[in-house]
Amino acid sequence: GNTRQKMATQQKGRGKAAGGDHHGSLLKDRYGNILGKALSHSDGEVRLNALAVLCESRQTAESLSTQDFDLLRFFVPYNMTSQDPSYRQRMETSLKKALLRIQASCVASV
């Protein structure tokens, strides 16, 4: 729904932050702050959408930034105890995508 569209817009902005300029740095900080808030939101749907934005990339070999990895490390421990099978399945799907990205970026850098 609407939340997914907002998250997709944030993901598009993330790609622009890759440059080393000042504006890119500000955008990346803002992106991390917004995504961090979404990953800790009280609504599980918002958290899962934020996780999907964090883990998915158009380029499968695009590595996770340090900030993205830190956000994942923040998210996982607080969401592993969910009793909802659907929630756990969606979380697993996103985390698999992140792990595949990490694997592909390692292979690509060799």
N, C-alpha and C positions, 0 to 999 in steps of 0.2 A: 503494500500500500504506500501511503504517503511517506512513512518512515523510511522505507526502502529507497524511495526516490531521493530523499535527503541524503541518505548514506551514499548512494551512487554519485551524487553531486560531490560529496566529500572525497570519494575515491578519485574522481577526475582531478580534483584540486591537488591531491597527493602527488600525482605524476608531475605536476608543475613545480613542486617543491624540491625536486631532485637537484636543481641547479644550485651553485654555490653562492648566488647573490643574496643580498640582504632581504629582498622581498620573498625569495624562496624560503629562507630561514624562518621568517615571520609566519609564512603560510604553514610551514611544517609544524612549528610550535602550536599554532592555532588548531591545526588538524589533530595533533596528538592530544591536545587538551579536550577537544570536542569528542574525539573517539574514546578517550579515557573516561569521560563522563558517561558516554553511551554504554561502554563496557561494564560500568558499575551501576547502571540504571536499575531501578526497582522492578521495571517491567522486563520479563525474560525475553519477550519478542524484540525489544529494542537492543538488548544485549546480544542476541543471536544475529540480528541484522548488522550490528557493529562488528561482530566477529567475522561475518561474511565479507564485509568491506575490507577488513584488515587482511584476510587470508587470500582473497581472490585477486588475480592480476591478469591482464590481457596477455602478458608475456609470461609463459610458464617458467622461464629461467630467470625472471627478475628476482633478485635476492631480497630478503627482508632487511629493512634498515634496523639499526640498533634500537631505534625508538619503537618500531613495530614489534620487534622481538621482546622488548621490555613490556609492551602492552599485552602481548600474549602471555608472558610469564605472570603478569598481574591477574589476568582473566582466569586462567586455567584452575588454580587451586580453589577459587571461590565458586566455581561452577561445576566441579566434578561430582558433587554430592546430590545433584538434582535427581529426584525420583521419577520425573516425567520421561518416559521412553522416547517420545517424539523430540523433546528438548535435547536429550543426550545424542540422539541420532543426527540431528542438525548440527550440533556442536562437533561431533565426530567427523562429519562430512567436511566442515570448514577446516578443522585442524589437519585432516588428511591433505587438503589442498595446500595448506601452509608447509607441511612436511615435504610434499612433492616439489614445491617451489624451491625449498632449501636444497633438496637433492639435485634438482635440475641446475640450480645456480652453481653448486659445487662441481658438478660434472662439466658444465660450460667453462668454468674457470681453469680447468686442468689443461 
